[in-house]
């Protein structure tokens, strides 16, 4: 089982870069996004979805502050 983040634009299309590296656990993936969201936002990623293998675990989750 692998966990990845799918990068998306505001309209849900795939953003540049496509997906993150793979993580062994959901907790590792969530820790990484907590540390990396601002950099991704600066690269044109507006939202992300967390994938467990090919299944969407949750998302999309916006990266812009509320």
C-alpha positions as CSV (number, residue, x, y, z in Angstrom):
1,X,0.0,0.0,0.0
2,X,1.4,3.4,-1.0
3,X,0.1,6.9,-0.2
4,X,0.5,9.8,-2.6
5,X,-0.9,13.3,-3.0
6,X,-2.4,14.2,-6.4
7,X,-1.7,17.8,-7.3
8,X,-4.7,19.8,-8.7
9,X,-5.6,23.2,-10.0
10,X,-8.6,25.0,-8.6
11,X,-10.9,23.5,-11.3
12,X,-9.8,20.0,-10.4
13,X,-7.4,19.4,-13.4
14,X,-4.1,17.8,-12.8
15,X,-1.4,20.4,-11.8
16,X,2.2,20.4,-13.0
17,X,4.1,17.6,-11.3
18,X,1.1,15.3,-11.1
19,X,1.7,13.5,-7.8
20,X,4.0,13.6,-4.8
21,X,6.5,10.9,-3.9
22,X,5.1,7.8,-2.3
23,X,4.8,7.5,1.5
24,X,4.5,4.2,3.5
25,X,1.7,5.5,5.8
26,X,-1.1,8.0,5.7
27,X,0.5,9.7,8.7
28,X,3.8,10.2,6.8
29,X,1.9,11.7,3.8
30,X,-0.1,14.0,6.1
31,X,3.0,15.2,7.9
32,X,4.7,15.9,4.6
33,X,1.8,18.0,3.2
34,X,1.8,20.0,6.4
35,X,5.4,20.9,5.8
36,X,5.2,21.4,2.0
37,X,1.8,23.0,1.2
38,X,3.2,26.6,0.9
39,X,5.9,25.4,-1.6
40,X,3.3,23.6,-3.6
41,X,1.0,26.6,-3.6
42,X,3.9,28.7,-5.0
43,X,4.3,26.1,-7.8
44,X,0.7,26.5,-8.9
45,X,-1.0,23.7,-7.0
46,X,-4.3,24.9,-5.6
47,X,-5.6,21.7,-4.0
48,X,-4.6,18.1,-3.3
49,X,-6.2,14.8,-2.9
50,X,-4.8,11.9,-0.9
51,X,-4.6,8.6,-2.7
52,X,-4.2,5.2,-1.2
53,X,-2.8,3.3,-4.2
54,X,-5.4,4.4,-6.8
55,X,-8.3,5.1,-4.4
56,X,-9.0,8.6,-3.3
57,X,-8.9,8.5,0.5
58,X,-10.0,12.1,0.8
59,X,-9.9,15.4,-1.0
60,X,-9.8,17.7,-2.7
61,X,-8.3,19.8,0.0
62,X,-7.6,23.4,-0.8
63,X,-4.1,24.8,0.0
64,X,-5.1,28.4,0.2
65,X,-5.6,29.9,3.7
66,X,-9.3,30.3,4.6
